Amino acid sequence: MIFLLENLFVPIRDFFEMGGGVLYGILAATILMWTLIVERLWFYYFILPGRLKATESAWNARADTRSWYARQIRAQMISEVGVECRKFLPIIKAVMAILPLLGLLGTVTGMIAVFDVMAFAGTGNARLMAAGVSKATVPTMSGLVAALSGLYFAASLERKSVRQVERLEDALSHH
């Protein structure tokens, strides 16, 4: 079992060594993004249905649903659910925007490593420059792949948020 785990982590360690220290930042940002995506999925599928039923029940329990005050209370109820539905979506989008920039930071640090090798050993040693080139390309690829991995879910969560709020607006009718 230990041999199997060692064989699993060796390629991951090699990947991080090949890409440089920026990959740890990309990993942390990706974990944050996916944690928030999973939290939002959990909220939409397990918590929000109960919240919608409770809001609809509270509205239907009101005797007055046509006055100006009732319309303001309805707007408040819809707004509260809307805020809950949109929670963390801006953070998910911001992290998705930051991930490619972290990849570009890795490109810059990798190119600096290439220039250091060129200054030390000259331009004739391609083998020494290859490590810097990999430190320039691997973080860029990783940042883009990590950002793209959350793109579908971020858009899907945004659509689901809008749909749920619209559904609540339709459910809170005047009676």
KEMAR-649943 format. One record per residue: residue in one letter; x, y, z of N, C-alpha, C, CB in turn; chain; residue number from 1. Coordinates in nm, 3 decimals. Glycine has a CB too. Example, Ala and Ser with C-alpha at 12.3 -4.5 7.8 and 13.67 -1.06 7.14 Angstrom:
BEGIN
(rec "A" (1.319 -0.569 0.780) (1.230 -0.450 0.780) (1.320 -0.330 0.780) (1.131 -0.447 0.905) "A" 1)
(rec "S" (1.285 -0.225 0.708) (1.367 -0.106 0.714) (1.290 0.003 0.787) (1.408 -0.060 0.572) "A" 2)
! end
This chain:
BEGIN
(rec "M" (0.083 -0.119 0.000) (0.000 0.000 0.000) (0.087 0.126 0.000) (-0.094 0.000 0.121) "A" 1)
(rec "I" (0.192 0.125 0.081) (0.281 0.241 0.086) (0.351 0.259 -0.048) (0.386 0.225 0.200) "A" 2)
(rec "F" (0.389 0.148 -0.111) (0.454 0.155 -0.242) (0.359 0.217 -0.345) (0.500 0.015 -0.287) "A" 3)
(rec "L" (0.231 0.181 -0.336) (0.131 0.235 -0.429) (0.115 0.385 -0.409) (-0.005 0.164 -0.409) "A" 4)
(rec "L" (0.109 0.431 -0.284) (0.096 0.573 -0.256) (0.219 0.649 -0.302) (0.072 0.597 -0.107) "A" 5)
(rec "E" (0.337 0.588 -0.283) (0.459 0.653 -0.328) (0.459 0.669 -0.479) (0.582 0.573 -0.283) "A" 6)
(rec "N" (0.414 0.567 -0.549) (0.406 0.577 -0.695) (0.304 0.680 -0.740) (0.372 0.441 -0.755) "A" 7)
(rec "L" (0.204 0.706 -0.659) (0.103 0.805 -0.693) (0.156 0.947 -0.676) (-0.022 0.785 -0.607) "A" 8)
(rec "F" (0.232 0.971 -0.571) (0.276 1.107 -0.539) (0.404 1.148 -0.611) (0.296 1.120 -0.391) "A" 9)
(rec "V" (0.481 1.055 -0.662) (0.605 1.090 -0.733) (0.576 1.175 -0.857) (0.681 0.963 -0.773) "A" 10)
(rec "P" (0.482 1.139 -0.944) (0.455 1.226 -1.060) (0.401 1.364 -1.020) (0.355 1.158 -1.154) "A" 11)
(rec "I" (0.324 1.368 -0.914) (0.271 1.497 -0.868) (0.385 1.584 -0.817) (0.165 1.478 -0.757) "A" 12)
(rec "R" (0.476 1.526 -0.740) (0.592 1.600 -0.690) (0.678 1.648 -0.806) (0.675 1.513 -0.594) "A" 13)
(rec "D" (0.700 1.560 -0.904) (0.780 1.598 -1.020) (0.716 1.712 -1.098) (0.801 1.477 -1.111) "A" 14)
(rec "F" (0.584 1.709 -1.110) (0.512 1.815 -1.179) (0.531 1.948 -1.108) (0.362 1.781 -1.189) "A" 15)
(rec "F" (0.520 1.949 -0.976) (0.538 2.072 -0.900) (0.682 2.121 -0.907) (0.497 2.052 -0.755) "A" 16)
(rec "E" (0.779 2.030 -0.910) (0.918 2.072 -0.923) (0.944 2.128 -1.062) (1.011 1.954 -0.896) "A" 17)
(rec "M" (0.881 2.071 -1.163) (0.900 2.117 -1.300) (0.837 2.255 -1.321) (0.839 2.015 -1.398) "A" 18)
(rec "G" (0.726 2.283 -1.253) (0.654 2.408 -1.274) (0.696 2.522 -1.185) (0.511 2.385 -1.257) "A" 19)
(rec "G" (0.763 2.494 -1.077) (0.808 2.601 -0.988) (0.708 2.632 -0.878) (0.834 2.725 -1.068) "A" 20)
(rec "G" (0.745 2.729 -0.797) (0.669 2.763 -0.677) (0.532 2.824 -0.703) (0.747 2.856 -0.594) "A" 21)
(rec "V" (0.513 2.882 -0.822) (0.384 2.945 -0.852) (0.272 2.841 -0.857) (0.392 3.021 -0.986) "A" 22)
(rec "L" (0.307 2.716 -0.886) (0.204 2.611 -0.892) (0.135 2.593 -0.757) (0.266 2.479 -0.937) "A" 23)
(rec "Y" (0.204 2.620 -0.648) (0.139 2.609 -0.517) (0.031 2.715 -0.500) (0.243 2.621 -0.405) "A" 24)
(rec "G" (0.055 2.835 -0.552) (-0.048 2.938 -0.550) (-0.166 2.901 -0.638) (0.010 3.071 -0.596) "A" 25)
(rec "I" (-0.137 2.844 -0.755) (-0.244 2.799 -0.845) (-0.324 2.688 -0.779) (-0.186 2.750 -0.981) "A" 26)
(rec "L" (-0.255 2.596 -0.711) (-0.324 2.488 -0.640) (-0.415 2.544 -0.531) (-0.223 2.390 -0.580) "A" 27)
(rec "A" (-0.364 2.639 -0.452) (-0.445 2.698 -0.344) (-0.568 2.770 -0.400) (-0.360 2.796 -0.260) "A" 28)
(rec "A" (-0.549 2.847 -0.508) (-0.662 2.918 -0.568) (-0.764 2.820 -0.627) (-0.613 3.014 -0.677) "A" 29)
(rec "T" (-0.716 2.713 -0.686) (-0.806 2.612 -0.743) (-0.885 2.542 -0.634) (-0.727 2.510 -0.825) "A" 30)
(rec "I" (-0.819 2.510 -0.525) (-0.890 2.446 -0.412) (-0.996 2.541 -0.357) (-0.790 2.406 -0.299) "A" 31)
(rec "L" (-0.963 2.669 -0.344) (-1.061 2.767 -0.297) (-1.180 2.774 -0.393) (-0.996 2.907 -0.282) "A" 32)
(rec "M" (-1.152 2.783 -0.522) (-1.260 2.793 -0.621) (-1.351 2.671 -0.616) (-1.201 2.809 -0.762) "A" 33)
(rec "W" (-1.293 2.553 -0.614) (-1.375 2.431 -0.614) (-1.447 2.409 -0.482) (-1.289 2.310 -0.646) "A" 34)
(rec "T" (-1.389 2.454 -0.372) (-1.459 2.446 -0.244) (-1.586 2.532 -0.249) (-1.367 2.491 -0.127) "A" 35)
(rec "L" (-1.573 2.652 -0.303) (-1.689 2.741 -0.313) (-1.791 2.687 -0.414) (-1.646 2.882 -0.354) "A" 36)
(rec "I" (-1.745 2.627 -0.522) (-1.839 2.569 -0.620) (-1.917 2.455 -0.557) (-1.763 2.519 -0.745) "A" 37)
(rec "V" (-1.848 2.367 -0.485) (-1.916 2.255 -0.419) (-2.013 2.306 -0.313) (-1.813 2.157 -0.354) "A" 38)
(rec "E" (-1.973 2.411 -0.240) (-2.063 2.469 -0.139) (-2.189 2.523 -0.204) (-1.992 2.582 -0.060) "A" 39)
(rec "R" (-2.175 2.591 -0.317) (-2.291 2.646 -0.387) (-2.380 2.534 -0.440) (-2.247 2.736 -0.502) "A" 40)
(rec "L" (-2.322 2.428 -0.494) (-2.402 2.314 -0.540) (-2.479 2.252 -0.424) (-2.312 2.208 -0.606) "A" 41)
(rec "W" (-2.413 2.237 -0.311) (-2.478 2.184 -0.190) (-2.595 2.275 -0.151) (-2.377 2.172 -0.073) "A" 42)
(rec "F" (-2.571 2.405 -0.153) (-2.675 2.501 -0.116) (-2.794 2.488 -0.211) (-2.620 2.644 -0.118) "A" 43)
(rec "Y" (-2.771 2.489 -0.341) (-2.881 2.489 -0.437) (-2.963 2.360 -0.432) (-2.828 2.508 -0.577) "A" 44)
(rec "Y" (-2.899 2.248 -0.407) (-2.972 2.121 -0.413) (-3.025 2.072 -0.279) (-2.883 2.016 -0.469) "A" 45)
(rec "F" (-2.967 2.119 -0.168) (-3.010 2.066 -0.039) (-3.067 2.172 0.056) (-2.896 1.997 0.028) "A" 46)
(rec "I" (-3.022 2.295 0.050) (-3.066 2.397 0.144) (-3.171 2.489 0.083) (-2.947 2.479 0.192) "A" 47)
(rec "L" (-3.149 2.531 -0.041) (-3.240 2.627 -0.104) (-3.384 2.578 -0.117) (-3.188 2.661 -0.239) "A" 48)
(rec "P" (-3.410 2.453 -0.151) (-3.552 2.412 -0.161) (-3.629 2.435 -0.031) (-3.561 2.265 -0.200) "A" 49)
(rec "G" (-3.569 2.406 0.082) (-3.635 2.432 0.210) (-3.653 2.580 0.236) (-3.557 2.371 0.324) "A" 50)
(rec "R" (-3.553 2.659 0.198) (-3.561 2.804 0.215) (-3.672 2.862 0.128) (-3.426 2.871 0.181) "A" 51)
(rec "L" (-3.687 2.812 0.006) (-3.794 2.860 -0.083) (-3.931 2.825 -0.028) (-3.777 2.802 -0.223) "A" 52)
(rec "K" (-3.946 2.702 0.024) (-4.074 2.661 0.082) (-4.108 2.745 0.204) (-4.071 2.514 0.121) "A" 53)
(rec "A" (-4.008 2.773 0.289) (-4.032 2.853 0.408) (-4.072 2.995 0.371) (-3.908 2.855 0.498) "A" 54)
(rec "T" (-4.007 3.053 0.271) (-4.041 3.189 0.227) (-4.180 3.193 0.167) (-3.938 3.240 0.125) "A" 55)
(rec "E" (-4.211 3.094 0.086) (-4.345 3.089 0.025) (-4.453 3.069 0.132) (-4.351 2.976 -0.079) "A" 56)
(rec "S" (-4.426 2.985 0.231) (-4.523 2.962 0.339) (-4.543 3.090 0.421) (-4.475 2.849 0.431) "A" 57)
(rec "A" (-4.433 3.162 0.447) (-4.445 3.287 0.523) (-4.527 3.389 0.445) (-4.304 3.345 0.556) "A" 58)
(rec "W" (-4.509 3.393 0.312) (-4.586 3.486 0.231) (-4.733 3.448 0.227) (-4.529 3.492 0.090) "A" 59)
(rec "N" (-4.761 3.320 0.208) (-4.899 3.274 0.199) (-4.971 3.285 0.333) (-4.903 3.130 0.150) "A" 60)
(rec "A" (-4.899 3.288 0.443) (-4.960 3.302 0.575) (-5.004 3.446 0.602) (-4.862 3.256 0.684) "A" 61)
(rec "R" (-4.957 3.539 0.523) (-4.995 3.680 0.542) (-5.139 3.701 0.495) (-4.899 3.774 0.465) "A" 62)
(rec "A" (-5.211 3.778 0.570) (-5.348 3.811 0.530) (-5.347 3.922 0.425) (-5.430 3.855 0.653) "A" 63)
(rec "D" (-5.255 4.016 0.440) (-5.247 4.129 0.349) (-5.132 4.106 0.251) (-5.227 4.263 0.428) "A" 64)
(rec "T" (-5.164 4.094 0.122) (-5.059 4.077 0.022) (-5.069 4.182 -0.090) (-5.065 3.937 -0.038) "A" 65)
(rec "R" (-5.159 4.279 -0.074) (-5.180 4.375 -0.182) (-5.140 4.517 -0.146) (-5.324 4.374 -0.223) "A" 66)
(rec "S" (-5.123 4.549 -0.021) (-5.090 4.686 0.017) (-4.944 4.719 -0.019) (-5.114 4.708 0.168) "A" 67)
(rec "W" (-4.911 4.847 -0.006) (-4.775 4.891 -0.034) (-4.678 4.823 0.062) (-4.763 5.044 -0.022) "A" 68)
(rec "Y" (-4.716 4.810 0.189) (-4.628 4.745 0.287) (-4.606 4.598 0.252) (-4.689 4.758 0.429) "A" 69)
(rec "A" (-4.711 4.533 0.206) (-4.699 4.392 0.168) (-4.605 4.376 0.048) (-4.838 4.332 0.136) "A" 70)
(rec "R" (-4.616 4.468 -0.048) (-4.525 4.461 -0.163) (-4.380 4.483 -0.121) (-4.565 4.566 -0.269) "A" 71)
(rec "Q" (-4.359 4.569 -0.024) (-4.222 4.592 0.025) (-4.168 4.468 0.099) (-4.218 4.715 0.119) "A" 72)
(rec "I" (-4.254 4.404 0.174) (-4.213 4.281 0.244) (-4.183 4.172 0.142) (-4.324 4.234 0.343) "A" 73)
(rec "R" (-4.265 4.163 0.038) (-4.240 4.065 -0.069) (-4.105 4.092 -0.135) (-4.353 4.069 -0.175) "A" 74)
(rec "A" (-4.078 4.218 -0.165) (-3.950 4.254 -0.227) (-3.833 4.219 -0.135) (-3.947 4.403 -0.261) "A" 75)
(rec "Q" (-3.853 4.239 -0.005) (-3.747 4.204 0.090) (-3.723 4.053 0.092) (-3.784 4.254 0.231) "A" 76)
(rec "M" (-3.831 3.976 0.094) (-3.817 3.830 0.095) (-3.743 3.782 -0.029) (-3.955 3.764 0.102) "A" 77)
(rec "I" (-3.780 3.834 -0.145) (-3.715 3.796 -0.269) (-3.568 3.838 -0.268) (-3.788 3.857 -0.390) "A" 78)
(rec "S" (-3.543 3.958 -0.218) (-3.407 4.008 -0.213) (-3.319 3.923 -0.121) (-3.407 4.153 -0.166) "A" 79)
(rec "E" (-3.371 3.883 -0.006) (-3.294 3.800 0.087) (-3.256 3.667 0.024) (-3.372 3.777 0.217) "A" 80)
(rec "V" (-3.352 3.605 -0.044) (-3.322 3.477 -0.111) (-3.224 3.501 -0.226) (-3.453 3.411 -0.164) "A" 81)
(rec "G" (-3.239 3.612 -0.297) (-3.147 3.644 -0.406) (-3.004 3.662 -0.358) (-3.192 3.768 -0.477) "A" 82)
(rec "V" (-2.988 3.728 -0.244) (-2.854 3.748 -0.186) (-2.795 3.613 -0.147) (-2.860 3.842 -0.063) "A" 83)
(rec "E" (-2.878 3.527 -0.087) (-2.830 3.394 -0.050) (-2.791 3.313 -0.174) (-2.937 3.318 0.029) "A" 84)
(rec "C" (-2.867 3.328 -0.281) (-2.838 3.253 -0.404) (-2.709 3.300 -0.470) (-2.954 3.265 -0.502) "A" 85)
(rec "R" (-2.680 3.428 -0.463) (-2.562 3.483 -0.529) (-2.437 3.483 -0.440) (-2.590 3.623 -0.575) "A" 86)
(rec "K" (-2.451 3.434 -0.318) (-2.338 3.432 -0.226) (-2.222 3.351 -0.287) (-2.379 3.372 -0.089) "A" 87)
(rec "F" (-2.103 3.402 -0.278) (-1.977 3.343 -0.325) (-1.961 3.342 -0.477) (-1.966 3.202 -0.275) "A" 88)
(rec "L" (-2.064 3.373 -0.553) (-2.048 3.373 -0.699) (-1.946 3.477 -0.746) (-2.182 3.399 -0.767) "A" 89)
(rec "P" (-1.944 3.598 -0.690) (-1.838 3.692 -0.732) (-1.698 3.644 -0.695) (-1.863 3.829 -0.669) "A" 90)
(rec "I" (-1.685 3.575 -0.583) (-1.554 3.524 -0.544) (-1.509 3.414 -0.640) (-1.557 3.470 -0.398) "A" 91)
(rec "I" (-1.602 3.327 -0.678) (-1.569 3.221 -0.774) (-1.522 3.283 -0.905) (-1.691 3.128 -0.797) "A" 92)
(rec "K" (-1.592 3.385 -0.952) (-1.554 3.450 -1.077) (-1.420 3.521 -1.064) (-1.662 3.549 -1.120) "A" 93)
(rec "A" (-1.396 3.582 -0.949) (-1.268 3.651 -0.928) (-1.152 3.553 -0.927) (-1.271 3.731 -0.797) "A" 94)
(rec "V" (-1.170 3.439 -0.860) (-1.064 3.339 -0.857) (-1.040 3.284 -0.997) (-1.098 3.224 -0.758) "A" 95)
(rec "M" (-1.147 3.265 -1.073) (-1.131 3.220 -1.212) (-1.052 3.321 -1.294) (-1.268 3.195 -1.276) "A" 96)
(rec "A" (-1.067 3.449 -1.265) (-0.991 3.551 -1.337) (-0.847 3.558 -1.289) (-1.058 3.689 -1.320) "A" 97)
(rec "I" (-0.823 3.525 -1.163) (-0.688 3.533 -1.107) (-0.602 3.414 -1.151) (-0.695 3.538 -0.954) "A" 98)
(rec "L" (-0.663 3.298 -1.172) (-0.585 3.179 -1.206) (-0.498 3.195 -1.331) (-0.678 3.062 -1.225) "A" 99)
(rec "P" (-0.550 3.247 -1.442) (-0.460 3.269 -1.556) (-0.350 3.371 -1.527) (-0.541 3.315 -1.677) "A" 100)
(rec "L" (-0.381 3.469 -1.443) (-0.278 3.567 -1.408) (-0.168 3.504 -1.324) (-0.341 3.685 -1.332) "A" 101)
(rec "L" (-0.206 3.411 -1.237) (-0.103 3.337 -1.164) (-0.018 3.254 -1.260) (-0.167 3.247 -1.058) "A" 102)
(rec "G" (-0.081 3.198 -1.361) (-0.006 3.126 -1.463) (0.093 3.216 -1.535) (-0.101 3.063 -1.563) "A" 103)
(rec "L" (0.051 3.338 -1.565) (0.142 3.434 -1.628) (0.256 3.474 -1.535) (0.066 3.559 -1.673) "A" 104)
(rec "L" (0.227 3.481 -1.406) (0.333 3.506 -1.309) (0.436 3.393 -1.314) (0.275 3.520 -1.166) "A" 105)
(rec "G" (0.389 3.271 -1.329) (0.479 3.157 -1.345) (0.561 3.168 -1.472) (0.401 3.027 -1.345) "A" 106)
(rec "T" (0.502 3.220 -1.578) (0.575 3.242 -1.702) (0.689 3.340 -1.681) (0.481 3.292 -1.813) "A" 107)
(rec "V" (0.659 3.447 -1.612) (0.762 3.550 -1.586) (0.874 3.492 -1.500) (0.700 3.673 -1.516) "A" 108)
(rec "T" (0.839 3.422 -1.394) (0.945 3.366 -1.308) (1.025 3.259 -1.381) (0.884 3.306 -1.180) "A" 109)
(rec "G" (0.960 3.183 -1.468) (1.033 3.084 -1.548) (1.128 3.149 -1.647) (0.935 2.995 -1.622) "A" 110)
(rec "M" (1.085 3.257 -1.709) (1.173 3.327 -1.803) (1.289 3.392 -1.730) (1.094 3.432 -1.881) "A" 111)
(rec "I" (1.266 3.438 -1.610) (1.377 3.491 -1.530) (1.479 3.381 -1.504) (1.325 3.551 -1.396) "A" 112)
(rec "A" (1.430 3.260 -1.477) (1.522 3.147 -1.457) (1.599 3.118 -1.585) (1.444 3.021 -1.412) "A" 113)
(rec "V" (1.535 3.128 -1.701) (1.605 3.107 -1.828) (1.714 3.213 -1.846) (1.506 3.111 -1.947) "A" 114)
(rec "F" (1.680 3.337 -1.816) (1.779 3.444 -1.832) (1.895 3.429 -1.733) (1.713 3.580 -1.813) "A" 115)
(rec "D" (1.865 3.380 -1.614) (1.973 3.353 -1.518) (2.068 3.247 -1.571) (1.915 3.309 -1.383) "A" 116)
(rec "V" (2.013 3.141 -1.629) (2.096 3.035 -1.686) (2.178 3.089 -1.802) (2.009 2.915 -1.732) "A" 117)
(rec "M" (2.115 3.172 -1.885) (2.186 3.229 -1.999) (2.299 3.321 -1.952) (2.089 3.307 -2.088) "A" 118)
(rec "A" (2.276 3.396 -1.846) (2.380 3.484 -1.795) (2.495 3.405 -1.733) (2.322 3.581 -1.692) "A" 119)
(rec "F" (2.464 3.292 -1.672) (2.565 3.212 -1.603) (2.640 3.121 -1.699) (2.500 3.130 -1.494) "A" 120)
(rec "A" (2.567 3.050 -1.787) (2.629 2.947 -1.869) (2.636 2.985 -2.016) (2.555 2.818 -1.854) "A" 121)
(rec "G" (2.577 3.095 -2.055) (2.576 3.131 -2.196) (2.456 3.072 -2.267) (2.704 3.085 -2.264) "A" 122)
(rec "T" (2.443 3.103 -2.394) (2.326 3.058 -2.469) (2.344 2.923 -2.532) (2.292 3.159 -2.574) "A" 123)
(rec "G" (2.461 2.863 -2.521) (2.486 2.737 -2.588) (2.437 2.614 -2.515) (2.629 2.723 -2.611) "A" 124)
(rec "N" (2.398 2.626 -2.390) (2.358 2.508 -2.312) (2.206 2.500 -2.304) (2.420 2.511 -2.170) "A" 125)
(rec "A" (2.148 2.429 -2.398) (2.001 2.418 -2.405) (1.946 2.333 -2.290) (1.959 2.357 -2.538) "A" 126)
(rec "R" (2.023 2.238 -2.245) (1.976 2.151 -2.137) (1.951 2.230 -2.009) (2.077 2.038 -2.112) "A" 127)
(rec "L" (2.039 2.324 -1.977) (2.019 2.405 -1.857) (1.900 2.500 -1.874) (2.146 2.485 -1.825) "A" 128)
(rec "M" (1.878 2.549 -1.995) (1.766 2.640 -2.017) (1.632 2.568 -2.017) (1.785 2.714 -2.149) "A" 129)
(rec "A" (1.630 2.437 -2.040) (1.504 2.362 -2.047) (1.427 2.367 -1.916) (1.532 2.217 -2.085) "A" 130)
(rec "A" (1.498 2.364 -1.803) (1.429 2.372 -1.673) (1.356 2.505 -1.659) (1.529 2.354 -1.557) "A" 131)
(rec "G" (1.417 2.612 -1.701) (1.352 2.743 -1.695) (1.235 2.754 -1.790) (1.451 2.852 -1.724) "A" 132)
(rec "V" (1.248 2.692 -1.907) (1.139 2.694 -2.004) (1.019 2.617 -1.950) (1.184 2.635 -2.139) "A" 133)
(rec "S" (1.045 2.504 -1.884) (0.932 2.430 -1.826) (0.869 2.508 -1.711) (0.978 2.291 -1.777) "A" 134)
(rec "K" (0.952 2.581 -1.636) (0.896 2.665 -1.530) (0.816 2.781 -1.588) (1.006 2.719 -1.439) "A" 135)
(rec "A" (0.838 2.811 -1.715) (0.762 2.918 -1.781) (0.633 2.866 -1.842) (0.847 2.985 -1.888) "A" 136)
(rec "T" (0.631 2.744 -1.891) (0.512 2.695 -1.963) (0.415 2.617 -1.876) (0.555 2.608 -2.078) "A" 137)
(rec "V" (0.466 2.540 -1.781) (0.377 2.457 -1.698) (0.281 2.541 -1.613) (0.461 2.367 -1.607) "A" 138)
(rec "P" (0.327 2.648 -1.547) (0.229 2.728 -1.471) (0.124 2.795 -1.558) (0.301 2.834 -1.391) "A" 139)
(rec "T" (0.164 2.839 -1.678) (0.067 2.900 -1.768) (-0.043 2.801 -1.804) (0.135 2.951 -1.896) "A" 140)
(rec "M" (-0.001 2.682 -1.842) (-0.098 2.577 -1.875) (-0.185 2.544 -1.754) (-0.025 2.451 -1.926) "A" 141)
(rec "S" (-0.124 2.532 -1.638) (-0.198 2.495 -1.517) (-0.300 2.601 -1.479) (-0.102 2.472 -1.401) "A" 142)
(rec "G" (-0.260 2.727 -1.488) (-0.354 2.835 -1.456) (-0.472 2.838 -1.549) (-0.284 2.967 -1.459) "A" 143)
(rec "L" (-0.447 2.818 -1.678) (-0.556 2.819 -1.775) (-0.648 2.698 -1.757) (-0.501 2.820 -1.917) "A" 144)
(rec "V" (-0.590 2.582 -1.737) (-0.672 2.461 -1.718) (-0.756 2.473 -1.592) (-0.583 2.335 -1.711) "A" 145)
(rec "A" (-0.697 2.524 -1.484) (-0.771 2.538 -1.358) (-0.887 2.637 -1.375) (-0.677 2.585 -1.244) "A" 146)
(rec "A" (-0.863 2.748 -1.445) (-0.970 2.846 -1.467) (-1.080 2.787 -1.555) (-0.913 2.974 -1.530) "A" 147)
(rec "L" (-1.040 2.716 -1.658) (-1.140 2.655 -1.747) (-1.220 2.546 -1.678) (-1.072 2.598 -1.871) "A" 148)
(rec "S" (-1.160 2.479 -1.580) (-1.232 2.373 -1.510) (-1.352 2.427 -1.434) (-1.139 2.300 -1.415) "A" 149)
(rec "G" (-1.348 2.551 -1.392) (-1.460 2.608 -1.318) (-1.554 2.692 -1.401) (-1.409 2.690 -1.207) "A" 150)
(rec "L" (-1.520 2.715 -1.528) (-1.598 2.805 -1.611) (-1.742 2.757 -1.629) (-1.532 2.820 -1.747) "A" 151)
(rec "Y" (-1.760 2.631 -1.664) (-1.895 2.577 -1.684) (-1.976 2.586 -1.555) (-1.889 2.430 -1.733) "A" 152)
(rec "F" (-1.916 2.548 -1.444) (-1.990 2.548 -1.318) (-2.024 2.689 -1.273) (-1.911 2.476 -1.210) "A" 153)
(rec "A" (-1.936 2.784 -1.294) (-1.966 2.922 -1.256) (-2.083 2.976 -1.336) (-1.843 3.012 -1.276) "A" 154)
(rec "A" (-2.084 2.950 -1.466) (-2.196 2.995 -1.550) (-2.325 2.923 -1.512) (-2.164 2.972 -1.699) "A" 155)
(rec "S" (-2.314 2.795 -1.485) (-2.431 2.717 -1.446) (-2.489 2.765 -1.313) (-2.396 2.568 -1.437) "A" 156)
(rec "L" (-2.401 2.795 -1.217) (-2.448 2.844 -1.087) (-2.514 2.981 -1.101) (-2.332 2.852 -0.988) "A" 157)
(rec "E" (-2.460 3.064 -1.188) (-2.520 3.197 -1.211) (-2.661 3.182 -1.270) (-2.431 3.281 -1.305) "A" 158)
(rec "R" (-2.674 3.094 -1.370) (-2.807 3.071 -1.429) (-2.905 3.014 -1.327) (-2.796 2.976 -1.549) "A" 159)
(rec "K" (-2.858 2.920 -1.247) (-2.945 2.859 -1.146) (-2.991 2.964 -1.045) (-2.872 2.743 -1.075) "A" 160)
(rec "S" (-2.902 3.054 -1.007) (-2.937 3.161 -0.913) (-3.048 3.249 -0.971) (-2.814 3.246 -0.881) "A" 161)
(rec "V" (-3.033 3.289 -1.094) (-3.133 3.375 -1.158) (-3.267 3.301 -1.169) (-3.085 3.421 -1.298) "A" 162)
(rec "R" (-3.262 3.175 -1.210) (-3.386 3.097 -1.225) (-3.458 3.079 -1.092) (-3.355 2.959 -1.285) "A" 163)
(rec "Q" (-3.385 3.052 -0.986) (-3.448 3.029 -0.856) (-3.513 3.156 -0.803) (-3.345 2.977 -0.755) "A" 164)
(rec "V" (-3.448 3.269 -0.822) (-3.507 3.395 -0.776) (-3.631 3.428 -0.858) (-3.403 3.511 -0.786) "A" 165)
(rec "E" (-3.625 3.405 -0.990) (-3.744 3.429 -1.073) (-3.858 3.335 -1.034) (-3.709 3.410 -1.221) "A" 166)
(rec "R" (-3.824 3.211 -1.002) (-3.926 3.116 -0.960) (-3.992 3.161 -0.830) (-3.866 2.975 -0.943) "A" 167)
(rec "L" (-3.912 3.214 -0.739) (-3.968 3.265 -0.613) (-4.057 3.385 -0.639) (-3.856 3.301 -0.515) "A" 168)
(rec "E" (-4.016 3.474 -0.729) (-4.099 3.590 -0.761) (-4.235 3.546 -0.814) (-4.030 3.680 -0.865) "A" 169)
(rec "D" (-4.236 3.443 -0.897) (-4.363 3.391 -0.949) (-4.445 3.323 -0.840) (-4.337 3.293 -1.063) "A" 170)
(rec "A" (-4.379 3.258 -0.746) (-4.451 3.185 -0.641) (-4.515 3.278 -0.539) (-4.357 3.090 -0.570) "A" 171)
(rec "L" (-4.456 3.395 -0.517) (-4.510 3.489 -0.419) (-4.612 3.579 -0.487) (-4.396 3.574 -0.354) "A" 172)
(rec "S" (-4.726 3.522 -0.516) (-4.832 3.597 -0.585) (-4.920 3.670 -0.484) (-4.918 3.503 -0.672) "A" 173)
(rec "H" (-4.993 3.765 -0.536) (-5.089 3.839 -0.452) (-5.218 3.760 -0.446) (-5.114 3.984 -0.508) "A" 174)
(rec "H" (-5.271 3.743 -0.325) (-5.398 3.670 -0.312) (-5.496 3.750 -0.230) (-5.377 3.533 -0.248) "A" 175)
! end
